[in-house]
Amino acid sequence: MTSFACRAGPRTGLMQLTFAFALNRPNQVVPNVGAHSLHIAEPTPMRALLLTAPSKLEVVDFPTPEPASDEVLVAVRACGICGSDIHGWDGSSGRRRPPLVMGHEAAGEIAGIGASVAGWKPGDRVTFDSTIFCGACADCREGRTNLCATRQVIGVAPAEYRRHGAFAEFVSVPARVLHRLPDGLEWAKAAMAEPVSIAMHAVSRVRVTPDTTVVVVGSGMIGLLVIQVLRHAGVRRVIAIDLADDRLEIARALGATETVKSGGARDPATEVIQLTGGEGVDVACEVVGVDATLQIALNCVRRGGDAVLVGNLAPKTNFPLQTVVTRELTLHGTCGSAGEYPAALRMIADGSVRVGPIISAIEPMENGPHWFRRLSEPNNGLMIQGTPARMPSIRRNGCPGGYWEYHWPLLIM
C-alpha cells in the first residue's frame, strides 16, 4: 500500500489535481520478447482509456503498440492526469483530437526493446520525457530539447500529429527519452518526475540567490512544486498567492514563507508590495496563465525585476505593455524541461521535493471516465469517499488543514 494526500480544489486549480492511475493487472502477462528485439506479428489487445469524442472516455481493447527499432515498449505502472489532459478531454485546448489515448506523466518497466536499442533491457524500471525530441537539430545539439523543431508530446494530438500516450497498459517511446528510476522509488511518485522537471526548468530560467525574494502566483500542482524547487535552491523568502485557503495552507507546509489570498476586496499585488517594504519582489513566477494572474504577477515585481511565465491556460492575454516597459521588467518564457529529469528523480527519491501531498488519489483505470468528469466540475471540493474494505486505513498526515491520507492498492485487482 502507498499513501497519498487526497484533496482537490476548484477548476481554477486543475494543475493541482494529479491523479495517478494504477494500470496493470497483478497477473498481467508481459509480452515474451528477446533481449534486443521485439516483434508482435499480430498485436495483442491491451486495455486503454480512449478519448472517443470530446468529454467522452471509454475503457477499450486497443492494439498493443509495436515499437520501432529505436523504441522500447513500456508496461505502464502509474500515470497521472495533468490539467492539460482535462482541457484536452473537453476539447477546449484543441490538442487532444479523438480518437486518442492520452497520458504523459508516467512510469513503468520495460517489456521489450527494438533491434537497435542498447543499454536497456526488459524489466528495467523507467520513466520518460513527455516530449519526444529528435536529438539532431540545432536546438537539440545545444541541449534545448524542449525546443526541438520536430518535437511531439506523448498523449497529444494537435493538427500536426497524433501520439498515443500512457493511459494504457503499454506505451512505446524512443529509448533516447528514457530515464532510469532510483531503487525503491514508488511508481506513482516516479510518475511525478515530469511535473517536477517542469518546475525545475522554470526556476532555472532566472538567477536566484538566498536573498532573492520570489512570489509564486498560483498554488496548484506546478506552483507547489516551484515553491519547493525555489527553497531547495536556497531561496529564503517565497510568497504564495492563490484563491483557495486550502491550497495556501499546503503551500506554506511545502515551503512558502508567506501566503496571500486573492479574489477578495484587497488587491494581492498591493499586499505583496507592502510585505516587501514598498519595493516589490525580485522575481515573480506566474503558473496559471490567464489575464488576472498575469497582471497580479507583473504588478508584484520591483523595478528592474524578472518574471517567469510558466502558465499558459489562455492562448492570449491582455498584455500590460506599459507596466513592463516603464518598469523595465525582464520576462522569461519557460516550456517543458530540458535535461532536468535525472535531478528531478533524485529530488523526489531523497525527499527534497515532496510529491506525496500533491497526489490527489490513486484509482484503477476503469474509474478514469468518472474521475475526468469529476475533475472538470467547477468547485468540485473533492474529498474521495470509499468503503472500509476499499480503504483499509485512514490517518491524518502532518499538513495543516487536516489533509487526509488514503491507502489505496496500486494495482488493478
C-alpha positions as CSV (number, residue, x, y, z in Angstrom):
1,M,0.0,0.0,0.0
2,T,1.1,3.6,-0.7
3,S,-0.4,6.7,0.9
4,F,-1.1,10.0,-0.8
5,A,-2.9,13.1,0.3
6,C,-6.4,13.2,-1.1
7,R,-7.7,16.6,-1.7
8,A,-8.5,18.7,-4.8
9,G,-9.6,22.3,-5.3
10,P,-11.9,24.1,-7.8
11,R,-11.4,24.0,-11.6
12,T,-9.1,27.1,-11.4
13,G,-6.7,24.8,-9.6
14,L,-6.7,21.9,-12.1
15,M,-3.0,21.7,-12.3
16,Q,-3.1,20.5,-8.6
17,L,-5.3,17.6,-9.5
18,T,-2.6,15.0,-10.1
19,F,-4.4,11.7,-10.2
20,A,-2.4,8.5,-10.5
21,F,-3.8,5.5,-12.4
22,A,-2.6,2.0,-11.4
23,L,-2.8,0.5,-14.9
24,N,-1.6,-3.1,-14.8
25,R,-3.3,-6.3,-13.8
26,P,-1.5,-8.1,-11.0
27,N,-1.3,-11.3,-13.1
28,Q,-0.7,-9.5,-16.3
29,V,1.4,-11.4,-18.9
30,V,4.1,-9.1,-20.3
31,P,5.0,-10.0,-24.0
32,N,7.7,-12.6,-24.2
33,V,10.4,-10.8,-26.1
34,G,14.1,-11.2,-26.7
35,A,16.7,-9.0,-25.1
36,H,17.4,-6.9,-28.2
37,S,14.3,-7.3,-30.4
38,L,10.6,-7.0,-30.4
39,H,8.1,-8.1,-33.0
40,I,4.4,-8.7,-32.4
41,A,3.1,-10.4,-35.5
42,E,-0.5,-9.8,-34.5
43,P,-0.6,-7.2,-31.8
44,T,-2.4,-8.5,-28.7
45,P,-5.1,-6.1,-27.5
46,M,-4.4,-4.2,-24.3
47,R,-6.7,-2.2,-22.1
48,A,-6.6,1.6,-22.8
49,L,-8.6,4.6,-21.8
50,L,-9.6,6.0,-25.2
51,L,-10.9,9.5,-25.8
52,T,-13.6,8.8,-28.4
53,A,-15.2,12.2,-28.6
54,P,-14.9,15.5,-26.6
55,S,-15.7,14.7,-22.9
56,K,-16.1,11.0,-23.6
57,L,-13.7,8.4,-22.4
58,E,-14.1,4.6,-22.8
59,V,-12.0,1.7,-21.5
60,V,-11.5,-0.4,-24.6
61,D,-9.4,-3.1,-26.1
62,F,-6.7,-1.3,-28.1
63,P,-3.8,-2.7,-30.2
64,T,-0.6,-3.1,-28.2
65,P,1.9,-0.8,-29.8
66,E,4.8,-2.4,-31.7
67,P,7.9,-0.3,-31.1
68,A,10.2,0.8,-33.9
69,S,13.9,-0.3,-33.9
70,D,14.9,2.7,-31.7
71,E,12.0,2.4,-29.3
72,V,11.1,0.4,-26.2
73,L,7.7,-1.0,-25.1
74,V,6.9,0.2,-21.5
75,A,4.4,-1.6,-19.3
76,V,2.8,1.4,-17.6
77,R,2.5,1.1,-13.8
78,A,1.2,4.6,-13.0
79,C,0.2,7.6,-15.0
80,G,-1.0,11.0,-13.7
81,I,-3.8,13.2,-15.0
82,C,-2.4,16.6,-16.0
83,G,-4.5,19.8,-16.1
84,S,-3.8,19.9,-19.8
85,D,-5.5,16.5,-20.1
86,I,-8.7,17.9,-18.7
87,H,-8.7,20.7,-21.1
88,G,-7.9,18.3,-23.9
89,W,-10.6,15.9,-22.8
90,D,-13.3,18.5,-23.1
91,G,-12.0,19.8,-26.4
92,S,-11.2,23.3,-25.2
93,S,-7.5,23.2,-26.0
94,G,-7.7,21.6,-29.4
95,R,-4.7,19.5,-28.6
96,R,-6.4,16.1,-27.9
97,R,-8.3,15.3,-31.1
98,P,-10.2,11.9,-30.8
99,P,-9.6,9.1,-31.1
100,L,-6.6,9.4,-28.7
101,V,-5.1,7.6,-25.7
102,M,-3.9,10.5,-23.5
103,G,-1.4,10.5,-20.6
104,H,2.1,11.7,-20.5
105,E,3.1,11.7,-16.7
106,A,4.0,8.0,-16.3
107,A,6.4,5.4,-15.0
108,G,6.7,1.7,-15.7
109,E,9.0,-1.1,-16.6
110,I,10.4,-2.1,-20.0
111,A,8.6,-5.0,-21.6
112,G,10.5,-5.2,-24.8
113,I,13.1,-3.3,-26.8
114,G,13.7,-2.6,-30.5
115,A,16.5,-4.1,-32.5
116,S,18.8,-1.0,-32.4
117,V,18.3,-0.2,-28.7
118,A,21.4,-0.6,-26.4
119,G,21.8,-0.1,-22.7
120,W,18.3,-1.1,-21.7
121,K,16.7,-4.5,-21.0
122,P,13.2,-5.9,-20.2
123,G,12.4,-5.3,-16.5
124,D,14.3,-2.0,-16.2
125,R,12.2,0.5,-14.2
126,V,11.9,3.7,-16.1
127,T,10.1,7.0,-16.7
128,F,10.3,9.0,-19.8
129,D,10.4,12.6,-21.1
130,S,6.9,13.6,-22.2
131,T,8.5,15.4,-25.1
132,I,9.9,13.3,-27.9
133,F,12.8,15.2,-29.4
134,C,14.9,14.4,-32.5
135,G,18.3,14.7,-30.8
136,A,19.8,16.0,-34.1
137,C,18.6,19.6,-34.8
138,A,20.4,22.7,-33.7
139,D,18.3,23.2,-30.5
140,C,18.7,19.5,-29.5
141,R,22.5,19.6,-30.1
142,E,22.7,22.7,-27.8
143,G,20.7,20.9,-25.1
144,R,17.4,22.7,-25.7
145,T,15.5,19.5,-26.4
146,N,12.3,21.2,-25.3
147,L,12.5,23.5,-28.3
148,C,13.1,20.7,-30.9
149,A,11.6,21.8,-34.2
150,T,10.0,18.4,-34.7
151,R,9.1,17.7,-31.1
152,Q,6.0,15.7,-30.3
153,V,4.3,15.3,-26.9
154,I,3.2,11.9,-25.8
155,G,-0.6,11.5,-25.4
156,V,-1.3,14.6,-27.6
157,A,-2.9,15.1,-31.0
158,P,-2.8,18.6,-32.4
159,A,-3.4,19.1,-36.1
160,E,0.2,18.2,-36.9
161,Y,0.4,14.7,-35.4
162,R,-1.2,12.1,-33.2
163,R,0.9,10.3,-30.5
164,H,-0.9,7.9,-28.3
165,G,0.0,8.1,-24.6
166,A,0.2,6.2,-21.3
167,F,-3.4,5.8,-20.2
168,A,-3.0,2.2,-21.3
169,E,-1.3,-1.0,-20.2
170,F,1.6,-0.3,-22.6
171,V,3.2,2.6,-24.4
172,S,6.1,2.8,-26.9
173,V,8.7,5.5,-26.6
174,P,12.1,6.2,-28.2
175,A,14.9,4.9,-26.0
176,R,16.6,8.3,-26.0
177,V,13.8,9.8,-23.8
178,L,14.1,7.1,-21.1
179,H,15.3,7.7,-17.5
180,R,16.1,5.0,-15.0
181,L,14.3,5.1,-11.7
182,P,16.2,5.2,-8.4
183,D,15.9,2.0,-6.4
184,G,12.8,1.8,-4.2
185,L,11.0,4.8,-5.7
186,E,7.3,4.0,-5.8
187,W,5.6,4.0,-9.2
188,A,3.1,6.9,-8.5
189,K,5.9,9.1,-7.2
190,A,8.1,8.3,-10.1
191,A,5.3,9.4,-12.5
192,M,5.6,12.9,-10.9
193,A,9.1,13.3,-12.4
194,E,7.6,15.1,-15.4
195,P,5.9,18.0,-13.5
196,V,8.9,18.3,-11.1
197,S,11.2,18.7,-14.1
198,I,8.9,21.4,-15.5
199,A,9.2,23.3,-12.1
200,M,12.9,22.9,-12.1
201,H,13.3,24.2,-15.7
202,A,11.1,27.2,-14.8
203,V,13.3,28.1,-11.8
204,S,16.4,27.7,-14.0
205,R,15.2,30.4,-16.3
206,V,16.2,33.1,-13.8
207,R,19.1,33.6,-11.5
208,V,18.2,33.3,-7.8
209,T,20.2,33.6,-4.6
210,P,19.3,33.1,-1.0
211,D,18.5,36.8,-0.8
212,T,16.1,36.8,-3.8
213,T,12.5,37.4,-2.9
214,V,10.1,35.4,-5.1
215,V,6.3,35.4,-5.5
216,V,4.6,32.4,-6.9
217,V,1.2,33.2,-8.3
218,G,-0.9,30.0,-8.3
219,S,-0.6,27.2,-5.8
220,G,-1.8,24.4,-8.0
221,M,0.4,21.4,-8.6
222,I,3.1,23.2,-10.6
223,G,3.1,26.2,-8.2
224,L,3.6,23.9,-5.2
225,L,6.5,22.2,-7.0
226,V,8.0,25.6,-8.0
227,I,7.9,26.7,-4.3
228,Q,9.8,23.6,-3.3
229,V,12.4,23.9,-6.0
230,L,13.0,27.5,-5.1
231,R,13.5,26.6,-1.4
232,H,15.8,23.7,-2.4
233,A,17.8,26.3,-4.5
234,G,18.3,28.2,-1.3
235,V,15.8,31.0,-1.7
236,R,14.8,32.1,1.8
237,R,11.7,34.0,1.1
238,V,8.9,32.7,-1.1
239,I,5.4,34.3,-1.1
240,A,2.5,32.2,-2.5
241,I,-0.7,33.7,-3.9
242,D,-3.9,31.7,-4.6
243,L,-7.7,31.9,-4.4
244,A,-8.1,28.9,-2.1
245,D,-7.3,28.8,1.5
246,D,-6.6,25.0,1.5
247,R,-4.0,25.4,-1.3
248,L,-2.4,28.2,0.6
249,E,-2.2,26.0,3.6
250,I,-0.4,23.3,1.8
251,A,1.8,25.9,0.0
252,R,3.0,27.0,3.5
253,A,3.5,23.4,4.5
254,L,5.7,22.8,1.5
255,G,7.9,25.8,1.9
256,A,6.1,29.1,1.3
257,T,7.2,31.6,3.9
258,E,4.1,33.9,3.5
259,T,0.8,33.5,1.7
260,V,-1.6,36.0,0.2
261,K,-5.2,35.2,-0.7
262,S,-6.5,36.7,-4.0
263,G,-10.1,37.1,-5.2
264,G,-11.2,39.4,-2.3
265,A,-11.6,43.1,-1.9
266,R,-7.9,43.6,-1.2
267,D,-5.5,43.6,-4.2
268,P,-2.9,40.8,-3.7
269,A,-0.2,42.7,-5.5
270,T,-0.6,45.7,-3.2
271,E,-0.3,43.3,-0.2
272,V,2.9,41.8,-1.7
273,I,4.3,45.3,-2.2
274,Q,3.6,46.1,1.4
275,L,5.2,42.8,2.6
276,T,8.4,43.8,0.8
277,G,8.7,47.3,2.3
278,G,7.2,49.0,-0.7
279,E,9.7,47.6,-3.2
280,G,8.1,44.6,-4.7
281,V,9.7,41.1,-5.3
282,D,12.8,40.4,-7.3
283,V,11.1,37.6,-9.2
284,A,7.5,36.6,-10.0
285,C,6.6,33.1,-11.2
286,E,3.2,33.1,-12.9
287,V,2.0,29.5,-13.1
288,V,-1.7,29.8,-14.1
289,G,-1.7,31.7,-17.5
290,V,-4.8,33.9,-17.5
291,D,-5.3,37.7,-17.6
292,A,-5.9,38.2,-13.9
293,T,-2.9,36.2,-12.6
294,L,-0.5,37.7,-15.2
295,Q,-1.5,41.2,-14.1
296,I,-1.0,40.2,-10.4
297,A,2.4,38.7,-11.1
298,L,3.8,41.6,-13.0
299,N,2.4,44.2,-10.5
300,C,4.3,42.4,-7.8
301,V,7.7,42.8,-9.4
302,R,10.1,45.6,-8.4
303,R,11.5,48.0,-11.0
304,G,14.2,46.1,-13.0
305,G,12.9,42.7,-11.8
306,D,12.1,39.5,-13.5
307,A,9.0,37.4,-14.3
308,V,9.0,33.8,-15.3
309,L,5.9,32.9,-17.3
310,V,5.0,29.2,-16.7
311,G,1.2,29.0,-17.1
312,N,-0.4,29.1,-20.5
313,L,-4.0,28.3,-19.8
314,A,-5.2,31.1,-22.1
315,P,-3.7,31.3,-25.6
316,K,-3.8,35.1,-25.5
317,T,-4.0,37.7,-22.7
318,N,-4.3,41.5,-22.4
319,F,-0.6,42.1,-22.0
320,P,0.3,45.1,-19.7
321,L,2.8,46.6,-22.1
322,Q,3.4,49.9,-20.2
323,T,3.9,48.1,-16.9
324,V,6.7,46.0,-18.5
325,V,8.3,48.9,-20.5
326,T,8.2,51.7,-17.9
327,R,9.5,49.4,-15.1
328,E,12.0,47.7,-17.3
329,L,10.9,44.2,-16.4
330,T,12.6,41.1,-17.9
331,L,10.2,38.3,-19.0
332,H,11.3,34.7,-19.3
333,G,9.1,32.1,-21.0
334,T,9.5,28.5,-20.0
335,C,8.4,25.4,-21.8
336,G,8.6,21.9,-20.5
337,S,12.0,20.7,-19.4
338,A,15.4,20.2,-21.0
339,G,17.6,17.7,-19.1
340,E,16.1,18.1,-15.6
341,Y,14.7,14.5,-15.3
342,P,17.6,12.8,-13.6
343,A,17.8,15.6,-11.0
344,A,14.0,15.6,-10.6
345,L,14.1,11.8,-9.8
346,R,16.8,12.3,-7.3
347,M,14.9,15.1,-5.5
348,I,11.7,13.0,-5.4
349,A,13.6,10.0,-4.1
350,D,15.5,11.8,-1.3
351,G,12.5,13.9,-0.3
352,S,13.9,17.3,-1.4
353,V,10.7,17.7,-3.3
354,R,7.6,16.2,-1.6
355,V,5.2,14.9,-4.2
356,G,3.0,12.7,-1.9
357,P,0.8,15.6,-0.6
358,I,0.2,16.8,-4.2
359,I,-1.2,13.4,-5.5
360,S,-4.9,13.5,-5.1
361,A,-5.7,9.9,-5.4
362,I,-4.8,6.5,-6.9
363,E,-7.5,4.7,-8.8
364,P,-7.8,1.9,-11.3
365,M,-8.1,2.8,-15.0
366,E,-11.7,1.7,-15.2
367,N,-12.6,4.6,-13.0
368,G,-11.0,7.1,-15.3
369,P,-14.1,8.3,-17.1
370,H,-15.8,9.1,-13.8
371,W,-12.8,11.0,-12.5
372,F,-12.4,13.1,-15.6
373,R,-15.9,14.2,-15.2
374,R,-15.4,15.0,-11.5
375,L,-12.2,16.9,-12.1
376,S,-13.9,19.0,-14.7
377,E,-16.6,20.2,-12.4
378,P,-16.3,23.7,-11.1
379,N,-15.9,24.0,-7.3
380,N,-15.9,20.2,-7.0
381,G,-14.4,20.3,-3.5
382,L,-13.2,16.7,-4.0
383,M,-12.8,14.5,-1.0
384,I,-12.8,10.9,-2.1
385,Q,-15.1,8.6,-0.2
386,G,-14.9,4.8,0.0
387,T,-15.8,1.8,2.0
388,P,-13.6,0.3,4.7
389,A,-12.9,-2.7,2.5
390,R,-11.5,-0.4,-0.1
391,M,-9.8,1.9,2.3
392,P,-8.2,-0.3,4.9
393,S,-6.7,2.6,6.8
394,I,-7.1,6.3,7.1
395,R,-4.9,8.6,9.1
396,R,-4.0,12.2,9.4
397,N,-0.8,13.5,7.9
398,G,1.3,16.4,9.0
399,C,-0.2,19.0,6.7
400,P,-2.0,21.8,8.4
401,G,-5.7,22.0,7.5
402,G,-6.2,18.3,8.1
403,Y,-5.4,16.6,4.8
404,W,-6.5,13.0,4.8
405,E,-4.2,10.3,3.6
406,Y,-5.9,7.3,1.9
407,H,-4.2,4.0,1.4
408,W,-5.1,2.5,-2.0
409,P,-3.9,-0.6,-3.8
410,L,-1.5,0.3,-6.6
411,L,-2.6,-2.5,-8.9
412,I,-5.9,-3.3,-10.6
413,M,-7.4,-6.3,-8.9
